[in-house]
Amino acid sequence: MKKFTVLGIAAAQGALLFPFKRRLVGNIEPRGVFHTRNEEQWKLNFGDIPFLKSIEEYKGVNPDIIIGSPSCGHSSNFSYSRKKTLGKPKEDKTLNLFLTSLSMFKPKIFLMENLPKLFDLIPREEWEAKLQNYHLIVHCHSVFDFGNSQKSRKRLIL
């Protein structure tokens, strides 16, 4: 098998990254909630693979694949129930970091996981215009299809 490298962008503590651990060159995660003192949790799962807070800290190789799960609170029912309005994903720091990383690193493939409502707030045409160098494949399924027991919980995979 040809070697490839994977970089996490806003991939939290790495649940999406773990299957690629042998190919992982780092995870850039700006959300402080996922960082622990001395990064104990990350190191237990990923050893010395870099777990960084900003893209400026990353000094690794250009990845072949980028995988991430930007914040989804802007399009969640929970957020809507509290604020009585949906957020503005175009202003979301982690979503913008993910998109910036695609234009900066130009990976061959990317995978982004989020809530289906994101496609209502940012229509497919905008995604295609912004990501012209990619052929977009959109999956919107219950997580039950991926082995999770929560049948009613749907996710968007781009």
Backbone torsions as a table, in degrees:
resi	resn	phi	psi	omega
1	MET	NA	135.4	177.9
2	LYS	-64.9	140.4	178.9
3	LYS	-74.9	144.4	176.2
4	PHE	-143.7	161.1	179.3
5	THR	-120.2	150.2	-178.0
6	VAL	-125.8	136.2	174.6
7	LEU	-124.0	131.0	174.3
8	GLY	-86.9	136.0	173.8
9	ILE	-126.9	116.6	-175.9
10	ALA	53.2	47.8	-177.9
11	ALA	-102.8	24.9	175.5
12	ALA	52.1	-132.0	-179.5
13	GLN	-89.6	6.2	168.8
14	GLY	98.7	17.9	179.2
15	ALA	-57.4	-40.5	178.0
16	LEU	-73.1	-22.3	-175.4
17	LEU	-88.8	-23.5	-171.2
18	PHE	-55.1	-40.5	178.0
19	PRO	-62.3	-18.0	-178.8
20	PHE	-106.1	17.3	-173.9
21	LYS	-49.1	-41.7	-178.7
22	ARG	-68.2	-19.5	-177.9
23	ARG	-108.2	-2.8	-173.4
24	LEU	-75.6	128.7	179.1
25	VAL	-106.0	-5.0	177.5
26	GLY	158.3	171.3	174.2
27	ASN	-139.5	124.1	176.7
28	ILE	-101.3	108.9	-174.7
29	GLU	-128.1	103.1	-177.5
30	PRO	-77.9	-16.4	-176.3
31	ARG	-76.8	115.2	-176.0
32	GLY	-59.4	-27.7	-177.7
33	VAL	-60.6	-22.9	-179.6
34	PHE	-91.6	-6.0	179.7
35	HIS	-99.3	137.8	176.9
36	THR	-118.5	164.2	177.7
37	ARG	-57.4	128.9	-177.8
38	ASN	60.4	11.3	177.5
39	GLU	52.1	41.2	-177.0
40	GLU	-56.3	-47.2	-176.6
41	GLN	-62.2	-45.8	179.0
42	TRP	-60.4	-46.6	-175.9
43	LYS	-64.7	-32.0	176.7
44	LEU	-62.3	-36.9	-178.4
45	ASN	-90.9	-32.2	-169.9
46	PHE	-126.1	4.1	177.4
47	GLY	59.9	-129.1	-175.6
48	ASP	-92.2	11.2	176.3
49	ILE	-64.1	130.2	-175.3
50	PRO	-58.4	135.3	175.3
51	PHE	-124.8	97.7	-168.2
52	LEU	-109.2	160.3	-179.8
53	LYS	-97.9	-16.5	-178.7
54	SER	-144.3	154.5	-179.6
55	ILE	-66.9	-26.5	179.2
56	GLU	-66.2	-25.4	179.4
57	GLU	-76.8	-18.7	-173.9
58	TYR	-76.8	123.0	-179.5
59	LYS	-125.1	24.2	-175.4
60	GLY	-89.3	-166.7	179.4
61	VAL	-76.7	157.2	174.0
62	ASN	-69.1	124.4	-175.0
63	PRO	-77.4	151.9	173.2
64	ASP	-81.2	-29.8	-176.6
65	ILE	-133.8	138.2	172.0
66	ILE	-118.1	132.5	-179.6
67	ILE	-128.8	134.3	178.7
68	GLY	-160.4	168.7	179.9
69	SER	-139.2	74.6	-179.6
70	PRO	-57.1	161.7	-179.5
71	SER	-51.1	142.4	-179.7
72	CYS	-121.5	5.4	-178.7
73	GLY	-58.9	-27.3	-179.2
74	HIS	-65.8	-18.6	-177.6
75	SER	-126.5	21.9	-178.4
76	SER	-95.4	151.1	175.8
77	ASN	-63.5	-34.7	179.2
78	PHE	-61.8	-46.7	178.3
79	SER	-61.6	-42.6	-179.6
80	TYR	-63.0	-39.3	-178.8
81	SER	-67.3	-29.0	179.7
82	ARG	-84.0	-44.0	-172.9
83	LYS	-99.9	-12.1	-177.3
84	LYS	63.9	19.7	176.0
85	THR	-156.5	153.5	174.9
86	LEU	-84.0	158.9	-179.4
87	GLY	-79.1	-169.0	-178.8
88	LYS	-119.9	92.1	-175.8
89	PRO	-61.3	-27.8	179.7
90	LYS	-64.7	-17.2	178.6
91	GLU	-101.1	0.2	-176.4
92	ASP	-72.3	127.4	-177.3
93	LYS	-59.9	-43.1	-176.0
94	THR	-75.1	-35.9	176.1
95	LEU	-65.5	-42.7	177.7
96	ASN	-66.2	-35.7	175.3
97	LEU	-63.0	-43.2	179.4
98	PHE	-61.3	-47.4	-179.7
99	LEU	-65.8	-39.6	176.6
100	THR	-61.0	-41.0	-178.8
101	SER	-64.5	-33.8	178.7
102	LEU	-65.5	-42.0	179.2
103	SER	-76.1	-27.8	-179.4
104	MET	-76.4	-47.3	-174.9
105	PHE	-94.0	-23.6	-179.2
106	LYS	51.6	56.5	179.0
107	PRO	-66.7	158.9	177.7
108	LYS	-69.3	-34.5	-175.8
109	ILE	-140.1	148.0	169.3
110	PHE	-137.1	157.1	174.3
111	LEU	-135.3	126.3	177.2
112	MET	-126.5	132.3	179.3
113	GLU	-111.8	137.2	-179.8
114	ASN	-163.5	-168.7	176.8
115	LEU	-87.4	146.2	179.6
116	PRO	-57.5	-29.9	-178.5
117	LYS	-60.3	-22.8	179.1
118	LEU	-56.6	-34.3	-179.9
119	PHE	-75.1	-16.2	172.0
120	ASP	-80.5	-38.3	-177.5
121	LEU	-78.0	-32.2	174.0
122	ILE	-128.8	100.6	-175.1
123	PRO	-63.3	157.3	-178.4
124	ARG	-51.7	-39.2	-178.7
125	GLU	-59.4	-38.2	177.4
126	GLU	-67.3	-40.3	177.4
127	TRP	-61.6	-45.4	-178.5
128	GLU	-64.9	-37.6	178.2
129	ALA	-66.9	-40.3	-178.2
130	LYS	-74.4	-29.8	-174.9
131	LEU	-117.4	52.5	-174.7
132	GLN	-60.9	-24.7	-178.0
133	ASN	-84.1	3.2	-177.2
134	TYR	-123.4	147.2	170.8
135	HIS	-93.0	113.6	-175.0
136	LEU	-83.6	130.4	172.8
137	ILE	-118.3	123.1	-174.9
138	VAL	-111.2	127.7	173.5
139	HIS	-119.6	133.8	174.9
140	CYS	-135.4	101.0	-173.4
141	HIS	-137.2	162.9	169.6
142	SER	-66.8	144.0	177.2
143	VAL	-65.6	-13.9	174.9
144	PHE	-58.4	-36.0	178.8
145	ASP	-64.6	-19.6	-179.2
146	PHE	-103.9	9.9	176.2
147	GLY	101.1	1.1	177.8
148	ASN	-88.5	148.5	-176.4
149	SER	-80.1	-8.6	-175.7
150	GLN	-85.1	90.1	-175.9
151	LYS	-61.8	-35.3	-174.6
152	SER	-82.7	-6.8	-177.7
153	ARG	-89.3	110.1	-178.6
154	LYS	-100.5	149.3	177.7
155	ARG	-133.9	151.2	175.1
156	LEU	-100.0	128.7	174.5
157	ILE	-119.2	120.3	-179.4
158	LEU	-113.5	NA	NA
